[in-house]
Amino acid sequence: MQSNYTAADFKKARDWVAEHGGPLFPSFSAFEWFVRSHRRQLIESGELIVRRGPGGTLVGPNIGRVAVEIMQERQRGAA
């Protein structure tokens, strides 16, 4: 968990997907499914702050790295 982030280090999840989602998250719906499936790991990593309302969920600067690590771990388990 990254403990020395500031509020400015986080951005709205929807904005992150639009800018950095790439082929892993081609749509916000794909990202939402991933978050539903791996919510606990993402929160524990410190890269996901779940908020309700119009502000929406926030993601940290290393959310992409954490998502790839989760996907790789899952692939190793499936092999």
FIROZA-357499 format. One record per atom (N, C-alpha, C): residue number from 1; residue in one letter; atom name; x, y, z. Coordinates in steps of 0.001 Angstrom, whole numbers. Example, Ala and Ser with C-alpha at 12.3 -4.5 7.8 and 13.67 -1.06 7.14 Angstrom:
BEGIN
<rec 1,"a","N",<13190,-5690,7800>>
<rec 1,"a","CA",<12300,-4500,7800>>
<rec 1,"a","C",<13200,-3300,7800>>
<rec 2,"s","N",<12850,-2250,7080>>
<rec 2,"s","CA",<13670,-1060,7140>>
<rec 2,"s","C",<12900,30,7870>>
//
This chain:
BEGIN
<rec 1,"m","N",<843,-1186,0>>
<rec 1,"m","CA",<0,0,0>>
<rec 1,"m","C",<881,1239,0>>
<rec 2,"q","N",<569,2157,-873>>
<rec 2,"q","CA",<1313,3407,-968>>
<rec 2,"q","C",<765,4376,65>>
<rec 3,"s","N",<1582,4797,1004>>
<rec 3,"s","CA",<1066,5640,2080>>
<rec 3,"s","C",<1420,7117,1919>>
<rec 4,"n","N",<2222,7459,963>>
<rec 4,"n","CA",<2596,8868,846>>
<rec 4,"n","C",<1995,9545,-388>>
<rec 5,"y","N",<814,9096,-783>>
<rec 5,"y","CA",<67,9794,-1823>>
<rec 5,"y","C",<-606,11023,-1218>>
<rec 6,"t","N",<-898,11980,-2069>>
<rec 6,"t","CA",<-1726,13114,-1669>>
<rec 6,"t","C",<-3013,13057,-2490>>
<rec 7,"a","N",<-3963,13878,-2131>>
<rec 7,"a","CA",<-5234,13908,-2865>>
<rec 7,"a","C",<-5016,14200,-4348>>
<rec 8,"a","N",<-4021,14995,-4666>>
<rec 8,"a","CA",<-3760,15369,-6057>>
<rec 8,"a","C",<-3253,14196,-6900>>
<rec 9,"d","N",<-2801,13134,-6263>>
<rec 9,"d","CA",<-2291,11974,-6990>>
<rec 9,"d","C",<-3408,11107,-7573>>
<rec 10,"f","N",<-4633,11297,-7104>>
<rec 10,"f","CA",<-5756,10481,-7548>>
<rec 10,"f","C",<-6546,11194,-8635>>
<rec 11,"k","N",<-7185,10386,-9502>>
<rec 11,"k","CA",<-8063,10957,-10523>>
<rec 11,"k","C",<-9308,10107,-10625>>
<rec 12,"k","N",<-10316,10651,-11229>>
<rec 12,"k","CA",<-11561,9907,-11411>>
<rec 12,"k","C",<-11291,8685,-12277>>
<rec 13,"a","N",<-11891,7579,-11890>>
<rec 13,"a","CA",<-11675,6325,-12618>>
<rec 13,"a","C",<-12062,6466,-14087>>
<rec 14,"r","N",<-13163,7130,-14341>>
<rec 14,"r","CA",<-13620,7297,-15726>>
<rec 14,"r","C",<-12578,8058,-16563>>
<rec 15,"d","N",<-11959,9071,-15980>>
<rec 15,"d","CA",<-10915,9826,-16689>>
<rec 15,"d","C",<-9684,8959,-16938>>
<rec 16,"w","N",<-9311,8144,-15930>>
<rec 16,"w","CA",<-8144,7277,-16092>>
<rec 16,"w","C",<-8357,6285,-17220>>
<rec 17,"v","N",<-9549,5677,-17263>>
<rec 17,"v","CA",<-9839,4704,-18324>>
<rec 17,"v","C",<-9758,5365,-19689>>
<rec 18,"a","N",<-10308,6562,-19819>>
<rec 18,"a","CA",<-10277,7269,-21104>>
<rec 18,"a","C",<-8841,7559,-21547>>
<rec 19,"e","N",<-7972,7883,-20598>>
<rec 19,"e","CA",<-6593,8244,-20927>>
<rec 19,"e","C",<-5638,7054,-20987>>
<rec 20,"h","N",<-5850,6063,-20120>>
<rec 20,"h","CA",<-4845,5007,-19956>>
<rec 20,"h","C",<-5388,3586,-20031>>
<rec 21,"g","N",<-6681,3419,-20278>>
<rec 21,"g","CA",<-7277,2090,-20256>>
<rec 21,"g","C",<-6692,1133,-21280>>
<rec 22,"g","N",<-6359,1666,-22434>>
<rec 22,"g","CA",<-5741,856,-23479>>
<rec 22,"g","C",<-6528,-396,-23802>>
<rec 23,"p","N",<-5833,-1425,-24297>>
<rec 23,"p","CA",<-6525,-2656,-24675>>
<rec 23,"p","C",<-7032,-3467,-23482>>
<rec 24,"l","N",<-6484,-3251,-22294>>
<rec 24,"l","CA",<-6973,-3983,-21126>>
<rec 24,"l","C",<-8357,-3509,-20708>>
<rec 25,"f","N",<-8588,-2211,-20808>>
<rec 25,"f","CA",<-9875,-1628,-20426>>
<rec 25,"f","C",<-10348,-708,-21558>>
<rec 26,"p","N",<-10855,-1298,-22645>>
<rec 26,"p","CA",<-11263,-478,-23782>>
<rec 26,"p","C",<-12504,366,-23510>>
<rec 27,"s","N",<-13198,41,-22418>>
<rec 27,"s","CA",<-14380,821,-22060>>
<rec 27,"s","C",<-14455,939,-20538>>
<rec 28,"f","N",<-15229,1893,-20083>>
<rec 28,"f","CA",<-15402,2048,-18648>>
<rec 28,"f","C",<-16145,844,-18071>>
<rec 29,"s","N",<-17026,252,-18844>>
<rec 29,"s","CA",<-17744,-941,-18394>>
<rec 29,"s","C",<-16781,-2088,-18112>>
<rec 30,"a","N",<-15764,-2245,-18947>>
<rec 30,"a","CA",<-14761,-3296,-18726>>
<rec 30,"a","C",<-14008,-3043,-17423>>
<rec 31,"f","N",<-13684,-1790,-17163>>
<rec 31,"f","CA",<-13001,-1446,-15915>>
<rec 31,"f","C",<-13910,-1707,-14715>>
<rec 32,"e","N",<-15179,-1328,-14833>>
<rec 32,"e","CA",<-16126,-1557,-13734>>
<rec 32,"e","C",<-16248,-3047,-13406>>
<rec 33,"w","N",<-16293,-3891,-14433>>
<rec 33,"w","CA",<-16358,-5334,-14206>>
<rec 33,"w","C",<-15110,-5793,-13455>>
<rec 34,"f","N",<-13942,-5312,-13877>>
<rec 34,"f","CA",<-12691,-5689,-13224>>
<rec 34,"f","C",<-12710,-5272,-11752>>
<rec 35,"v","N",<-13173,-4066,-11483>>
<rec 35,"v","CA",<-13249,-3577,-10096>>
<rec 35,"v","C",<-14212,-4441,-9289>>
<rec 36,"r","N",<-15351,-4786,-9840>>
<rec 36,"r","CA",<-16291,-5658,-9113>>
<rec 36,"r","C",<-15652,-7006,-8794>>
<rec 37,"s","N",<-14867,-7520,-9717>>
<rec 37,"s","CA",<-14257,-8835,-9548>>
<rec 37,"s","C",<-13060,-8835,-8599>>
<rec 38,"h","N",<-12392,-7683,-8463>>
<rec 38,"h","CA",<-11136,-7625,-7701>>
<rec 38,"h","C",<-11111,-6462,-6711>>
<rec 39,"r","N",<-12258,-6082,-6265>>
<rec 39,"r","CA",<-12413,-4909,-5393>>
<rec 39,"r","C",<-11503,-4945,-4163>>
<rec 40,"r","N",<-11509,-6064,-3453>>
<rec 40,"r","CA",<-10720,-6167,-2223>>
<rec 40,"r","C",<-9234,-5941,-2502>>
<rec 41,"q","N",<-8700,-6600,-3515>>
<rec 41,"q","CA",<-7282,-6441,-3844>>
<rec 41,"q","C",<-6956,-5005,-4238>>
<rec 42,"l","N",<-7833,-4387,-4999>>
<rec 42,"l","CA",<-7585,-3014,-5445>>
<rec 42,"l","C",<-7611,-2033,-4274>>
<rec 43,"i","N",<-8563,-2217,-3360>>
<rec 43,"i","CA",<-8638,-1343,-2191>>
<rec 43,"i","C",<-7412,-1553,-1304>>
<rec 44,"e","N",<-7054,-2815,-1080>>
<rec 44,"e","CA",<-5888,-3106,-242>>
<rec 44,"e","C",<-4588,-2568,-838>>
<rec 45,"s","N",<-4532,-2469,-2151>>
<rec 45,"s","CA",<-3332,-1945,-2805>>
<rec 45,"s","C",<-3178,-439,-2578>>
<rec 46,"g","N",<-4268,218,-2163>>
<rec 46,"g","CA",<-4238,1664,-1985>>
<rec 46,"g","C",<-4466,2437,-3268>>
<rec 47,"e","N",<-4772,1724,-4348>>
<rec 47,"e","CA",<-4956,2368,-5649>>
<rec 47,"e","C",<-6410,2634,-5999>>
<rec 48,"l","N",<-7335,2245,-5120>>
<rec 48,"l","CA",<-8756,2435,-5400>>
<rec 48,"l","C",<-9440,3020,-4180>>
<rec 49,"i","N",<-10131,4126,-4382>>
<rec 49,"i","CA",<-10954,4740,-3347>>
<rec 49,"i","C",<-12373,4777,-3902>>
<rec 50,"v","N",<-13241,3982,-3299>>
<rec 50,"v","CA",<-14618,3879,-3766>>
<rec 50,"v","C",<-15435,4994,-3124>>
<rec 51,"r","N",<-16085,5777,-3966>>
<rec 51,"r","CA",<-16969,6848,-3489>>
<rec 51,"r","C",<-18305,6701,-4186>>
<rec 52,"r","N",<-19339,7085,-3502>>
<rec 52,"r","CA",<-20681,7078,-4089>>
<rec 52,"r","C",<-21014,8477,-4582>>
<rec 53,"g","N",<-21961,8540,-5450>>
<rec 53,"g","CA",<-22416,9834,-5919>>
<rec 53,"g","C",<-21719,10287,-7182>>
<rec 54,"p","N",<-21941,11533,-7547>>
<rec 54,"p","CA",<-21441,12038,-8824>>
<rec 54,"p","C",<-19912,12144,-8889>>
<rec 55,"g","N",<-19253,12187,-7743>>
<rec 55,"g","CA",<-17787,12259,-7748>>
<rec 55,"g","C",<-17154,10998,-8292>>
<rec 56,"g","N",<-17776,9876,-8037>>
<rec 56,"g","CA",<-17297,8603,-8554>>
<rec 56,"g","C",<-16040,8087,-7874>>
<rec 57,"t","N",<-15654,6913,-8276>>
<rec 57,"t","CA",<-14485,6225,-7741>>
<rec 57,"t","C",<-13210,6926,-8186>>
<rec 58,"l","N",<-12213,6914,-7290>>
<rec 58,"l","CA",<-10910,7491,-7604>>
<rec 58,"l","C",<-9875,6378,-7716>>
<rec 59,"v","N",<-8882,6606,-8580>>
<rec 59,"v","CA",<-7796,5647,-8730>>
<rec 59,"v","C",<-6459,6348,-8545>>
<rec 60,"g","N",<-5501,5599,-8001>>
<rec 60,"g","CA",<-4162,6117,-7776>>
<rec 60,"g","C",<-3306,5987,-9027>>
<rec 61,"p","N",<-2123,6574,-8989>>
<rec 61,"p","CA",<-1259,6592,-10169>>
<rec 61,"p","C",<-734,5221,-10593>>
<rec 62,"n","N",<-801,4230,-9726>>
<rec 62,"n","CA",<-294,2901,-10067>>
<rec 62,"n","C",<-1402,1878,-10303>>
<rec 63,"i","N",<-2608,2343,-10560>>
<rec 63,"i","CA",<-3725,1423,-10768>>
<rec 63,"i","C",<-3479,496,-11955>>
<rec 64,"g","N",<-2876,990,-13002>>
<rec 64,"g","CA",<-2591,157,-14175>>
<rec 64,"g","C",<-1628,-967,-13841>>
<rec 65,"r","N",<-582,-667,-13106>>
<rec 65,"r","CA",<395,-1681,-12703>>
<rec 65,"r","C",<-271,-2740,-11832>>
<rec 66,"v","N",<-1079,-2300,-10875>>
<rec 66,"v","CA",<-1764,-3232,-9982>>
<rec 66,"v","C",<-2735,-4110,-10774>>
<rec 67,"a","N",<-3453,-3532,-11722>>
<rec 67,"a","CA",<-4384,-4308,-12539>>
<rec 67,"a","C",<-3644,-5383,-13332>>
<rec 68,"v","N",<-2513,-5027,-13917>>
<rec 68,"v","CA",<-1727,-6007,-14673>>
<rec 68,"v","C",<-1235,-7117,-13751>>
<rec 69,"e","N",<-763,-6760,-12563>>
<rec 69,"e","CA",<-298,-7772,-11605>>
<rec 69,"e","C",<-1422,-8740,-11227>>
<rec 70,"i","N",<-2618,-8211,-11012>>
<rec 70,"i","CA",<-3762,-9065,-10674>>
<rec 70,"i","C",<-4075,-10000,-11842>>
<rec 71,"m","N",<-4073,-9471,-13055>>
<rec 71,"m","CA",<-4355,-10287,-14226>>
<rec 71,"m","C",<-3289,-11371,-14416>>
<rec 72,"q","N",<-2031,-11018,-14223>>
<rec 72,"q","CA",<-953,-11993,-14366>>
<rec 72,"q","C",<-1059,-13088,-13305>>
<rec 73,"e","N",<-1375,-12689,-12085>>
<rec 73,"e","CA",<-1544,-13657,-11002>>
<rec 73,"e","C",<-2673,-14631,-11331>>
<rec 74,"r","N",<-3750,-14092,-11858>>
<rec 74,"r","CA",<-4891,-14931,-12214>>
<rec 74,"r","C",<-4523,-15893,-13334>>
<rec 75,"q","N",<-3732,-15423,-14308>>
<rec 75,"q","CA",<-3301,-16280,-15412>>
<rec 75,"q","C",<-2404,-17407,-14906>>
<rec 76,"r","N",<-1497,-17104,-13984>>
<rec 76,"r","CA",<-623,-18135,-13435>>
<rec 76,"r","C",<-1447,-19194,-12696>>
<rec 77,"g","N",<-2498,-18752,-12015>>
<rec 77,"g","CA",<-3362,-19687,-11305>>
<rec 77,"g","C",<-4172,-20570,-12242>>
<rec 78,"a","N",<-4454,-20059,-13426>>
<rec 78,"a","CA",<-5262,-20805,-14393>>
<rec 78,"a","C",<-4422,-21779,-15193>>
<rec 79,"a","N",<-3110,-21593,-15193>>
<rec 79,"a","CA",<-2231,-22442,-16015>>
<rec 79,"a","C",<-2010,-23805,-15403>>
//
